[in-house]
């Protein structure tokens, strides 16, 4: 099984913490770093579930620089500073 590592960062923007995936238009906001991370984790899970089993997931991931993503590819989310 292949693995894709998505990198996310948390920053303070306009009165809240904002967690964003570097190469995808996915983000979560919260009043703390942990809240923003938790929201982003849920956003990513929902996004994957919505795209799972469709050609959209493979194509969107390829467009973001992750070619070859299949249904059995494991997607990991890592937060960095």
C-alpha positions as a Markdown table, in Angstrom:
| # | Residue | x | y | z |
|---|---|---|---|---|
| 1 | Unk | 0.0 | 0.0 | 0.0 |
| 2 | Unk | 1.3 | 3.4 | -0.9 |
| 3 | Unk | 1.2 | 6.4 | 1.4 |
| 4 | Unk | 0.7 | 10.1 | 0.7 |
| 5 | Unk | 1.8 | 12.6 | 3.3 |
| 6 | Unk | -0.1 | 15.8 | 3.4 |
| 7 | Unk | 1.6 | 18.7 | 5.2 |
| 8 | Unk | -0.5 | 21.2 | 7.2 |
| 9 | Unk | 0.4 | 24.3 | 9.0 |
| 10 | Unk | -1.4 | 26.4 | 11.7 |
| 11 | Unk | -1.2 | 30.2 | 11.7 |
| 12 | Unk | -2.9 | 33.1 | 13.4 |
| 13 | Unk | -5.1 | 34.9 | 10.9 |
| 14 | Unk | -7.8 | 37.5 | 11.5 |
| 15 | Unk | -8.6 | 36.7 | 15.1 |
| 16 | Unk | -8.4 | 32.9 | 15.0 |
| 17 | Unk | -6.1 | 30.0 | 14.3 |
| 18 | Unk | -6.2 | 28.6 | 10.8 |
| 19 | Unk | -4.9 | 25.2 | 9.8 |
| 20 | Unk | -4.3 | 24.6 | 6.1 |
| 21 | Unk | -3.1 | 21.8 | 4.0 |
| 22 | Unk | -0.2 | 23.1 | 1.9 |
| 23 | Unk | -1.2 | 21.7 | -1.5 |
| 24 | Unk | -5.0 | 21.3 | -1.2 |
| 25 | Unk | -7.8 | 23.9 | -0.6 |
| 26 | Unk | -8.6 | 22.4 | 2.8 |
| 27 | Unk | -8.6 | 24.4 | 6.0 |
| 28 | Unk | -10.0 | 24.4 | 9.5 |
| 29 | Unk | -10.3 | 27.2 | 12.0 |
| 30 | Unk | -10.5 | 27.4 | 15.8 |
| 31 | Unk | -10.0 | 29.5 | 18.8 |
| 32 | Unk | -6.9 | 27.4 | 19.7 |
| 33 | Unk | -4.2 | 25.6 | 17.8 |
| 34 | Unk | -5.7 | 22.2 | 18.8 |
| 35 | Unk | -9.2 | 23.3 | 17.8 |
| 36 | Unk | -8.0 | 24.3 | 14.4 |
| 37 | Unk | -6.1 | 21.0 | 13.9 |
| 38 | Unk | -9.1 | 19.0 | 15.0 |
| 39 | Unk | -11.4 | 20.8 | 12.6 |
| 40 | Unk | -8.9 | 20.3 | 9.7 |
| 41 | Unk | -8.7 | 16.6 | 10.5 |
| 42 | Unk | -12.5 | 16.4 | 10.2 |
| 43 | Unk | -12.4 | 18.4 | 7.0 |
| 44 | Unk | -9.8 | 16.1 | 5.4 |
| 45 | Unk | -11.7 | 13.0 | 6.5 |
| 46 | Unk | -14.9 | 14.3 | 5.0 |
| 47 | Unk | -13.2 | 15.4 | 1.8 |
| 48 | Unk | -11.6 | 12.0 | 1.3 |
| 49 | Unk | -14.9 | 10.2 | 2.0 |
| 50 | Unk | -16.7 | 12.5 | -0.5 |
| 51 | Unk | -14.1 | 11.7 | -3.2 |
| 52 | Unk | -13.5 | 8.0 | -2.3 |
| 53 | Unk | -14.3 | 5.6 | -5.1 |
| 54 | Unk | -14.4 | 8.4 | -7.7 |
| 55 | Unk | -11.9 | 9.5 | -10.3 |
| 56 | Unk | -12.1 | 12.9 | -8.7 |
| 57 | Unk | -9.8 | 11.9 | -5.8 |
| 58 | Unk | -7.1 | 10.5 | -8.0 |
| 59 | Unk | -7.3 | 13.5 | -10.4 |
| 60 | Unk | -7.4 | 16.1 | -7.6 |
| 61 | Unk | -4.4 | 14.5 | -5.8 |
| 62 | Unk | -2.5 | 14.3 | -9.1 |
| 63 | Unk | -3.2 | 18.0 | -9.8 |
| 64 | Unk | -1.8 | 18.8 | -6.3 |
| 65 | Unk | 1.4 | 16.9 | -7.0 |
| 66 | Unk | 0.5 | 13.4 | -5.8 |
| 67 | Unk | 0.1 | 11.3 | -8.9 |
| 68 | Unk | -0.9 | 7.6 | -8.7 |
| 69 | Unk | -3.3 | 7.9 | -5.7 |
| 70 | Unk | -5.6 | 4.8 | -5.7 |
| 71 | Unk | -8.4 | 3.7 | -3.5 |
| 72 | Unk | -6.0 | 1.7 | -1.3 |
| 73 | Unk | -3.5 | 4.6 | -0.9 |
| 74 | Unk | -3.1 | 5.6 | 2.8 |
| 75 | Unk | -3.4 | 9.4 | 3.3 |
| 76 | Unk | -1.5 | 10.8 | 6.3 |
| 77 | Unk | -1.8 | 14.4 | 7.6 |
| 78 | Unk | 1.2 | 15.9 | 9.4 |
| 79 | Unk | 1.3 | 19.3 | 11.1 |
| 80 | Unk | 4.5 | 21.2 | 10.9 |
| 81 | Unk | 5.6 | 24.6 | 12.3 |
